[in-house]
Amino acid sequence: MRNIMKDKKFYKRVLIIASPIILQQLLTSSVQLVDNLMVGTLGELAIGAVSVVNQLYFVVIIVTFGAMGGAGIFSAQYYGSKQYDSLKQTFRFKLLVSVFLSTLAILIFTFFGESFIGLFTDNPTTIQWGLEYLNIAKWVMISMTISTAISSTFREIGTTKPLLYISIVAILSNVVLNYLLIFGNLGFPRLGIEGAAIATLASRFIEFTLLSILLIVKGKAFNTSIFKIFKIDKLLLKLIIITAIPLVINEFLFSFGQTVFMQSYATRGDNALAAINITNAISQLVFITFGGIGTAVAVFIGNTLGENKLSEAKENSKKIFSFAIIFALVLGLILFILSFFILNLYEISAETESIARFNIRVNAIMIPVISMYISLYFTLRSGGDTKSTMIMDSGYIWVIQVPVVYVLSRYTKLPVIFLFLIIQILEIPKVGIAYSRYKKEYWLKNLALENQINAEKLMKNKA
């Protein structure tokens, strides 16, 4: 550990790459907290309504990340090996995925939105407000998924600073529009929860516009003509799909599992639902390390694997683990301290406040464990070991955590704080599973080189 921590130049480079993403996510989390506070002035039912809709969005976002993650593994390695034509093809795949998933999500939310919201609560007011929010905010899916395709590719090639600046503009837009439209300030109509939805939609469109401009100006390495959108080599497309399928399945099952968790917590009433939403909003202030870890892995492990420097990639992985754990310990301490006073900003009942405070402290203690797991997860994924990530992530959730929370929530009267605590403690064995897989080094391979060799073999066979 000491030898690893001595490499100051490496950690300086990690901070240069990861800091903009961490700051970007910190700003995003801060705004989500502000949104939470603004919507919270409308009452705990409003918080519950928005949290339910956000959970539905969470499923779409995570599945999008999974589908694009399959292409992203190749993007990082192709950039490292300077195979720019193949890099453009991975970006085309992401754009096609964006259009497909956003269209599918809008159709599902249009026809089944009310039914999905009803799974979380039987309160007619919460259902009505949730539907009002969903009917407007569902259109954010189009700009959001395409923005994800653009920003994720920039991250994979190590361009992160402009993403921070764009996020700042989008975030400020969201805050200002929330202030104007939720409360009806400066002559604007007082729209309440619908105002929050319009603000989200508008700020996402601003973000999409700025990212599109960035793509034109600085995305020459991977930008593509719309007329070439379907031009993807068949072998590469097959490899991306084979790699992406376990990720998509994993992310869907993972996000669906998280939805089951929330639905189980909601069986303890509207106070529990509101408290979980508040817990997540505040905890995100320190869970920001995860985006930075993912970016660092893509650049310092994915790019290095693409350069065929396997020993260096292995060494870099150990250094990133150390960075992730130490940084998480500091942030966990900050979150624990915040738990003593940050809930005073909310207009909530004493019961909701008590639940949220306990859960936040649990997250504060658990963040180093989760951070280590995230590091291992992205490392395995960087080398294309996606089947392992699916088994240890969503497989573990559905075999262990989902049955436990389902049984405890339906067949016991255990308070929601203990349901939450048990599920978080069950995260610990996942680290051991991930580490054992990491040690086997199936992830330590150059996918870009393997693809090139396979293509050459295919050409010879055809000849």
VEXDREN-2710 file (C-alpha; in Angstrom, 1 decimal):
% VEXDREN-2710
k/r/px/py/pz
1/MET/0.0/0.0/0.0
2/ARG/2.8/2.4/0.9
3/ASN/4.6/1.9/-2.5
4/ILE/1.3/2.4/-4.3
5/MET/0.6/5.6/-2.5
6/LYS/4.1/7.0/-3.3
7/ASP/3.3/7.6/-6.9
8/LYS/2.2/11.2/-6.6
9/LYS/2.4/11.9/-10.3
10/PHE/-0.2/9.2/-11.0
11/TYR/-2.6/10.5/-8.4
12/LYS/-2.2/14.0/-9.7
13/ARG/-3.2/12.8/-13.2
14/VAL/-6.1/10.9/-11.6
15/LEU/-7.3/14.1/-9.9
16/ILE/-6.9/16.1/-13.1
17/ILE/-9.2/13.6/-15.0
18/ALA/-11.6/12.7/-12.2
19/SER/-12.0/16.1/-10.4
20/PRO/-14.1/17.7/-13.1
21/ILE/-16.5/14.7/-13.1
22/ILE/-16.6/14.7/-9.3
23/LEU/-17.3/18.4/-9.2
24/GLN/-19.9/18.0/-11.9
25/GLN/-21.6/15.3/-9.9
26/LEU/-21.3/17.3/-6.7
27/LEU/-23.1/20.2/-8.5
28/THR/-25.7/17.9/-9.8
29/SER/-26.3/16.3/-6.4
30/SER/-26.4/19.8/-4.8
31/VAL/-29.1/20.8/-7.3
32/GLN/-31.0/17.6/-6.7
33/LEU/-30.9/18.5/-3.0
34/VAL/-32.2/22.0/-3.8
35/ASP/-34.9/20.5/-5.9
36/ASN/-35.8/18.3/-3.1
37/LEU/-36.0/21.2/-0.7
38/MET/-38.1/23.2/-3.1
39/VAL/-40.6/20.4/-3.8
40/GLY/-40.5/19.6/-0.1
41/THR/-42.2/23.0/0.6
42/LEU/-45.3/21.5/-1.1
43/GLY/-45.4/18.8/1.5
44/GLU/-44.2/15.2/2.1
45/LEU/-46.7/13.8/-0.4
46/ALA/-45.1/15.9/-3.1
47/ILE/-41.7/14.6/-2.2
48/GLY/-43.1/11.0/-2.4
49/ALA/-44.6/11.7/-5.8
50/VAL/-41.4/13.0/-7.3
51/SER/-39.3/10.2/-5.7
52/VAL/-41.5/7.6/-7.3
53/VAL/-41.2/9.2/-10.8
54/ASN/-37.4/9.6/-10.3
55/GLN/-37.2/5.9/-9.4
56/LEU/-38.9/5.1/-12.8
57/TYR/-36.4/7.4/-14.5
58/PHE/-33.6/5.6/-12.6
59/VAL/-34.4/2.3/-14.3
60/VAL/-34.2/3.9/-17.8
61/ILE/-31.0/5.8/-17.0
62/ILE/-29.3/2.7/-15.6
63/VAL/-30.3/0.6/-18.6
64/THR/-29.0/3.3/-20.9
65/PHE/-25.7/3.3/-19.1
66/GLY/-25.5/-0.5/-19.4
67/ALA/-26.2/-0.5/-23.2
68/MET/-23.7/2.3/-23.8
69/GLY/-21.2/0.8/-21.3
70/GLY/-20.8/-2.1/-23.7
71/ALA/-19.7/0.3/-26.5
72/GLY/-17.8/2.4/-23.9
73/ILE/-15.5/-0.5/-23.1
74/PHE/-14.4/-0.5/-26.7
75/SER/-14.4/3.3/-26.9
76/ALA/-11.7/3.6/-24.2
77/GLN/-9.5/0.9/-25.7
78/TYR/-9.9/2.1/-29.3
79/TYR/-8.9/5.6/-28.2
80/GLY/-5.9/4.2/-26.4
81/SER/-4.9/2.3/-29.6
82/LYS/-5.6/5.3/-31.8
83/GLN/-8.2/3.3/-33.9
84/TYR/-10.4/6.3/-34.5
85/ASP/-12.6/4.9/-37.2
86/SER/-13.7/2.1/-34.8
87/LEU/-14.1/4.7/-32.1
88/LYS/-16.6/6.6/-34.4
89/GLN/-18.5/3.3/-34.8
90/THR/-18.9/2.8/-31.1
91/PHE/-20.4/6.3/-30.9
92/ARG/-22.8/5.5/-33.6
93/PHE/-24.0/2.5/-31.6
94/LYS/-24.6/4.7/-28.6
95/LEU/-26.7/7.2/-30.6
96/LEU/-28.9/4.4/-32.0
97/VAL/-29.3/3.0/-28.5
98/SER/-30.3/6.5/-27.3
99/VAL/-33.1/6.9/-29.9
100/PHE/-34.4/3.4/-29.2
101/LEU/-34.5/3.5/-25.4
102/SER/-35.9/7.1/-25.2
103/THR/-38.7/6.2/-27.6
104/LEU/-39.5/3.0/-25.7
105/ALA/-39.4/4.8/-22.3
106/ILE/-41.8/7.5/-23.5
107/LEU/-44.3/5.0/-24.8
108/ILE/-44.2/3.0/-21.6
109/PHE/-44.6/6.0/-19.4
110/THR/-47.5/7.3/-21.6
111/PHE/-49.5/4.1/-21.4
112/PHE/-48.5/2.6/-18.1
113/GLY/-47.3/5.5/-16.0
114/GLU/-50.2/5.6/-13.6
115/SER/-50.0/1.8/-13.0
116/PHE/-46.3/2.0/-12.2
117/ILE/-46.8/4.9/-9.7
118/GLY/-49.6/2.9/-8.1
119/LEU/-47.1/0.2/-7.2
120/PHE/-45.5/2.5/-4.7
121/THR/-48.4/4.1/-3.1
122/ASP/-52.2/3.9/-2.8
123/ASN/-52.5/7.6/-1.8
124/PRO/-54.6/9.2/-4.6
125/THR/-53.0/12.6/-4.1
126/THR/-49.5/11.2/-4.4
127/ILE/-50.5/9.2/-7.6
128/GLN/-52.1/12.3/-9.1
129/TRP/-49.1/14.5/-8.5
130/GLY/-46.7/11.8/-9.7
131/LEU/-48.7/11.5/-12.9
132/GLU/-48.7/15.3/-13.4
133/TYR/-44.9/15.4/-13.0
134/LEU/-44.4/12.3/-15.2
135/ASN/-46.6/13.5/-18.1
136/ILE/-44.3/16.5/-18.6
137/ALA/-40.9/15.2/-17.5
138/LYS/-41.1/12.0/-19.6
139/TRP/-40.1/14.1/-22.7
140/VAL/-36.7/14.6/-21.1
141/MET/-35.7/11.1/-22.1
142/ILE/-34.8/12.1/-25.7
143/SER/-32.3/14.8/-24.8
144/MET/-31.1/13.0/-21.7
145/THR/-30.1/9.7/-23.5
146/ILE/-28.4/11.5/-26.4
147/SER/-26.5/13.7/-23.9
148/THR/-25.4/10.6/-22.1
149/ALA/-24.0/9.1/-25.3
150/ILE/-22.0/12.3/-26.0
151/SER/-20.8/12.9/-22.4
152/SER/-19.8/9.3/-21.7
153/THR/-17.7/9.2/-24.9
154/PHE/-15.9/12.4/-23.9
155/ARG/-15.2/10.8/-20.5
156/GLU/-13.8/7.7/-22.0
157/ILE/-11.3/9.6/-24.0
158/GLY/-10.3/11.7/-21.0
159/THR/-12.0/15.0/-21.9
160/THR/-13.8/16.1/-18.8
161/LYS/-13.4/19.8/-18.0
162/PRO/-15.9/21.0/-20.6
163/LEU/-18.5/18.6/-19.2
164/LEU/-18.2/20.4/-15.9
165/TYR/-18.8/23.8/-17.4
166/ILE/-21.9/22.5/-19.3
167/SER/-23.3/21.0/-16.1
168/ILE/-22.8/24.3/-14.3
169/VAL/-25.0/26.1/-16.9
170/ALA/-27.6/23.3/-16.9
171/ILE/-27.7/23.2/-13.1
172/LEU/-28.1/27.0/-12.7
173/SER/-30.8/26.9/-15.3
174/ASN/-32.7/24.2/-13.4
175/VAL/-32.4/26.1/-10.0
176/VAL/-33.6/29.4/-11.5
177/LEU/-36.5/27.8/-13.4
178/ASN/-37.5/25.9/-10.3
179/TYR/-37.6/29.1/-8.3
180/LEU/-39.7/30.8/-11.0
181/LEU/-42.1/28.1/-11.9
182/ILE/-42.7/26.1/-8.6
183/PHE/-43.4/29.2/-6.5
184/GLY/-44.5/31.7/-9.2
185/ASN/-41.8/34.3/-8.6
186/LEU/-41.1/37.4/-10.7
187/GLY/-44.5/37.3/-12.4
188/PHE/-44.3/33.7/-13.5
189/PRO/-47.3/31.4/-12.9
190/ARG/-47.2/29.3/-9.7
191/LEU/-47.2/25.7/-11.2
192/GLY/-46.0/23.7/-8.2
193/ILE/-45.0/20.2/-9.1
194/GLU/-45.7/20.8/-12.8
195/GLY/-43.3/23.7/-12.6
196/ALA/-40.6/21.4/-11.3
197/ALA/-41.1/19.1/-14.2
198/ILE/-40.9/21.9/-16.8
199/ALA/-37.7/23.2/-15.2
200/THR/-36.2/19.7/-15.4
201/LEU/-37.2/19.4/-19.1
202/ALA/-35.9/22.8/-20.0
203/SER/-32.5/22.4/-18.2
204/ARG/-31.9/19.0/-19.9
205/PHE/-32.6/20.6/-23.3
206/ILE/-30.0/23.3/-22.5
207/GLU/-27.5/20.7/-21.5
208/PHE/-28.2/18.7/-24.7
209/THR/-27.7/21.9/-26.9
210/LEU/-24.4/22.7/-25.2
211/LEU/-23.1/19.1/-25.5
212/SER/-24.0/19.1/-29.2
213/ILE/-21.9/22.3/-29.7
214/LEU/-19.0/20.7/-27.7
215/LEU/-19.3/17.6/-30.0
216/ILE/-18.9/19.7/-33.1
217/VAL/-16.0/21.7/-31.7
218/LYS/-14.0/19.1/-29.8
219/GLY/-15.4/15.7/-30.7
220/LYS/-13.6/15.2/-34.0
221/ALA/-12.1/11.9/-32.8
222/PHE/-15.5/10.3/-32.5
223/ASN/-18.1/12.6/-34.1
224/THR/-20.0/11.2/-37.0
225/SER/-22.3/12.2/-39.8
226/ILE/-26.0/11.5/-39.3
227/PHE/-25.9/9.8/-42.7
228/LYS/-23.4/7.3/-41.5
229/ILE/-25.3/6.5/-38.3
230/PHE/-26.0/2.9/-39.4
231/LYS/-22.4/2.3/-40.7
232/ILE/-21.0/-0.1/-38.1
233/ASP/-18.8/-3.0/-39.0
234/LYS/-20.7/-6.3/-38.5
235/LEU/-17.9/-7.9/-36.4
236/LEU/-17.6/-4.9/-34.2
237/LEU/-21.4/-4.6/-33.8
238/LYS/-21.5/-8.3/-32.8
239/LEU/-18.7/-7.8/-30.2
240/ILE/-20.4/-4.7/-28.8
241/ILE/-23.7/-6.5/-28.5
242/ILE/-22.2/-9.6/-26.9
243/THR/-20.4/-7.3/-24.4
244/ALA/-23.4/-5.1/-23.9
245/ILE/-26.0/-7.7/-23.3
246/PRO/-24.8/-8.8/-19.9
247/LEU/-24.4/-5.1/-18.9
248/VAL/-28.0/-4.3/-20.1
249/ILE/-29.4/-7.3/-18.3
250/ASN/-27.3/-6.4/-15.2
251/GLU/-28.3/-2.8/-15.2
252/PHE/-32.0/-3.6/-15.7
253/LEU/-32.1/-6.2/-13.0
254/PHE/-30.0/-3.9/-10.7
255/SER/-32.3/-0.9/-11.2
256/PHE/-35.4/-3.1/-10.9
257/GLY/-34.0/-4.5/-7.7
258/GLN/-33.5/-0.9/-6.4
259/THR/-37.1/-0.3/-7.3
260/VAL/-38.2/-3.3/-5.3
261/PHE/-36.2/-1.9/-2.3
262/MET/-38.0/1.4/-2.6
263/GLN/-41.4/-0.3/-3.0
264/SER/-40.6/-2.4/0.1
265/TYR/-39.6/0.7/2.1
266/ALA/-42.9/2.3/1.0
267/THR/-44.9/-0.4/2.7
268/ARG/-44.0/1.5/5.9
269/GLY/-46.0/4.5/4.8
270/ASP/-45.6/8.0/3.2
271/ASN/-43.1/9.0/5.9
272/ALA/-40.8/6.2/5.0
273/LEU/-41.1/7.0/1.3
274/ALA/-40.3/10.6/1.8
275/ALA/-37.4/9.8/4.1
276/ILE/-35.8/7.4/1.6
277/ASN/-36.0/10.1/-1.1
278/ILE/-34.3/12.6/1.3
279/THR/-31.7/10.0/2.2
280/ASN/-30.8/9.5/-1.4
281/ALA/-30.7/13.2/-2.2
282/ILE/-28.3/14.0/0.6
283/SER/-26.2/10.9/0.3
284/GLN/-25.6/11.7/-3.4
285/LEU/-23.5/14.7/-2.1
286/VAL/-20.8/12.2/-1.2
287/PHE/-21.5/9.3/-3.6
288/ILE/-20.0/11.6/-6.2
289/THR/-16.8/9.6/-6.1
290/PHE/-18.4/6.8/-8.1
291/GLY/-18.5/8.8/-11.4
292/GLY/-14.9/9.9/-10.9
293/ILE/-13.9/6.3/-10.2
294/GLY/-15.6/5.1/-13.4
295/THR/-13.9/7.8/-15.5
296/ALA/-10.5/7.1/-13.9
297/VAL/-10.8/3.4/-14.7
298/ALA/-11.8/4.1/-18.3
299/VAL/-8.8/6.4/-18.8
300/PHE/-6.1/4.8/-16.7
301/ILE/-7.1/1.1/-17.2
302/GLY/-9.3/1.0/-20.3
303/ASN/-6.9/3.2/-22.4
304/THR/-3.9/1.4/-21.1
305/LEU/-5.3/-2.0/-22.0
306/GLY/-6.0/-0.6/-25.5
307/GLU/-2.3/0.3/-25.7
308/ASN/-1.5/-3.3/-24.7
309/LYS/0.3/-2.3/-21.6
310/LEU/-1.2/-5.0/-19.4
311/SER/1.2/-4.8/-16.5
312/GLU/0.7/-1.1/-16.3
313/ALA/-3.0/-1.5/-16.3
314/LYS/-2.9/-3.9/-13.4
315/GLU/-0.7/-1.6/-11.4
316/ASN/-3.0/1.4/-12.2
317/SER/-6.0/-0.6/-10.9
318/LYS/-4.3/-1.1/-7.5
319/LYS/-3.6/2.7/-7.3
320/ILE/-7.2/3.6/-8.2
321/PHE/-8.5/1.2/-5.5
322/SER/-6.3/3.1/-2.9
323/PHE/-7.5/6.4/-4.2
324/ALA/-11.2/5.3/-4.1
325/ILE/-11.1/4.0/-0.5
326/ILE/-9.2/7.0/1.0
327/PHE/-11.4/9.5/-0.7
328/ALA/-14.5/7.7/0.4
329/LEU/-13.4/7.7/4.0
330/VAL/-13.1/11.4/4.0
331/LEU/-16.5/11.9/2.3
332/GLY/-18.1/9.4/4.6
333/LEU/-17.0/11.5/7.6
334/ILE/-18.4/14.6/5.9
335/LEU/-21.7/12.9/5.4
336/PHE/-21.9/11.7/9.0
337/ILE/-21.3/15.3/10.2
338/LEU/-23.9/16.7/7.8
339/SER/-26.5/14.3/9.3
340/PHE/-26.6/16.4/12.5
341/PHE/-28.0/19.6/10.9
342/ILE/-28.8/19.3/7.2
343/LEU/-32.3/17.9/7.8
344/ASN/-33.2/21.1/9.5
345/LEU/-33.6/22.6/6.0
346/TYR/-36.6/20.4/5.4
347/GLU/-40.2/21.1/6.4
348/ILE/-40.9/17.5/7.5
349/SER/-42.3/15.6/10.4
350/ALA/-40.2/14.4/13.3
351/GLU/-40.7/10.8/12.2
352/THR/-39.5/11.4/8.7
353/GLU/-36.5/13.3/9.9
354/SER/-35.6/10.5/12.4
355/ILE/-35.7/7.9/9.6
356/ALA/-33.7/10.0/7.2
357/ARG/-31.0/10.8/9.8
358/PHE/-30.5/7.1/10.7
359/ASN/-30.3/6.1/7.0
360/ILE/-27.8/8.9/6.1
361/ARG/-25.5/7.7/8.9
362/VAL/-25.7/4.2/7.6
363/ASN/-24.6/5.4/4.2
364/ALA/-21.8/7.4/5.7
365/ILE/-20.4/4.3/7.3
366/MET/-20.9/2.2/4.2
367/ILE/-19.4/4.5/1.5
368/PRO/-15.8/3.1/1.7
369/VAL/-17.2/-0.4/1.1
370/ILE/-19.4/0.7/-1.8
371/SER/-16.5/2.7/-3.3
372/MET/-14.2/-0.3/-3.2
373/TYR/-16.9/-2.4/-4.9
374/ILE/-17.4/0.2/-7.6
375/SER/-13.7/0.3/-8.3
376/LEU/-13.6/-3.5/-8.8
377/TYR/-16.8/-3.4/-10.9
378/PHE/-15.5/-0.9/-13.4
379/THR/-12.1/-2.6/-13.5
380/LEU/-13.6/-5.9/-14.5
381/ARG/-15.8/-4.1/-17.0
382/SER/-12.9/-2.3/-18.6
383/GLY/-11.5/-5.6/-19.8
384/GLY/-14.8/-6.9/-21.1
385/ASP/-15.5/-9.3/-18.1
386/THR/-19.2/-8.3/-18.2
387/LYS/-20.6/-11.7/-17.4
388/SER/-18.8/-11.6/-14.0
389/THR/-20.1/-8.1/-13.3
390/MET/-23.7/-9.3/-14.0
391/ILE/-23.4/-12.3/-11.7
392/MET/-21.9/-10.4/-8.8
393/ASP/-24.1/-7.3/-9.2
394/SER/-27.7/-8.0/-10.2
395/GLY/-27.3/-11.7/-9.6
396/TYR/-26.4/-11.1/-6.0
397/ILE/-29.2/-8.5/-5.6
398/TRP/-31.9/-10.9/-6.8
399/VAL/-30.6/-14.0/-5.1
400/ILE/-29.8/-12.4/-1.7
401/GLN/-31.0/-8.9/-1.2
402/VAL/-34.4/-8.8/-3.0
403/PRO/-35.8/-11.9/-1.2
404/VAL/-34.6/-10.7/2.1
405/VAL/-36.2/-7.2/1.9
406/TYR/-39.3/-8.6/0.3
407/VAL/-39.9/-11.2/3.1
408/LEU/-39.0/-8.7/5.9
409/SER/-41.2/-6.0/4.5
410/ARG/-44.2/-8.3/4.0
411/TYR/-44.0/-10.7/6.8
412/THR/-42.6/-8.7/9.7
413/LYS/-43.2/-5.4/11.3
414/LEU/-39.5/-4.5/11.3
415/PRO/-39.2/-0.7/11.1
416/VAL/-37.9/0.8/7.8
417/ILE/-34.6/1.9/9.4
418/PHE/-33.7/-1.7/10.0
419/LEU/-34.9/-2.8/6.6
420/PHE/-32.5/-0.2/5.2
421/LEU/-29.6/-1.2/7.5
422/ILE/-29.9/-4.9/6.6
423/ILE/-29.8/-4.2/2.9
424/GLN/-26.8/-2.0/3.2
425/ILE/-24.9/-4.5/5.3
426/LEU/-25.6/-7.1/2.7
427/GLU/-23.4/-5.0/0.3
428/ILE/-20.3/-6.2/2.1
429/PRO/-20.1/-9.8/0.7
430/LYS/-20.2/-8.4/-2.8
431/VAL/-16.8/-6.8/-2.3
432/GLY/-15.3/-10.2/-1.6
433/ILE/-16.9/-11.8/-4.7
434/ALA/-15.7/-8.9/-6.9
435/TYR/-12.2/-9.1/-5.5
436/SER/-11.9/-12.9/-6.0
437/ARG/-12.9/-12.3/-9.7
438/TYR/-10.4/-9.5/-10.0
439/LYS/-7.6/-11.7/-8.8
440/LYS/-8.2/-14.2/-11.6
441/GLU/-7.3/-11.5/-14.1
442/TYR/-9.8/-12.4/-16.8
443/TRP/-10.3/-8.7/-17.3
444/LEU/-6.6/-8.1/-18.1
445/LYS/-6.8/-8.1/-21.9
446/ASN/-6.6/-5.9/-25.0
447/LEU/-10.1/-6.0/-26.7
448/ALA/-9.0/-3.7/-29.5
449/LEU/-6.2/-6.0/-30.5
450/GLU/-8.4/-9.1/-30.2
451/ASN/-11.0/-7.5/-32.4
452/GLN/-8.3/-6.6/-35.0
453/ILE/-7.0/-10.2/-35.0
454/ASN/-10.5/-11.6/-35.3
455/ALA/-11.2/-9.3/-38.2
456/GLU/-8.0/-10.4/-40.0
457/LYS/-8.9/-14.0/-39.5
458/LEU/-12.4/-13.4/-40.9
459/MET/-10.9/-11.7/-44.0
460/LYS/-8.5/-14.6/-44.6
461/ASN/-11.4/-17.1/-44.3
462/LYS/-13.4/-15.2/-46.8
463/ALA/-10.5/-15.1/-49.2
END
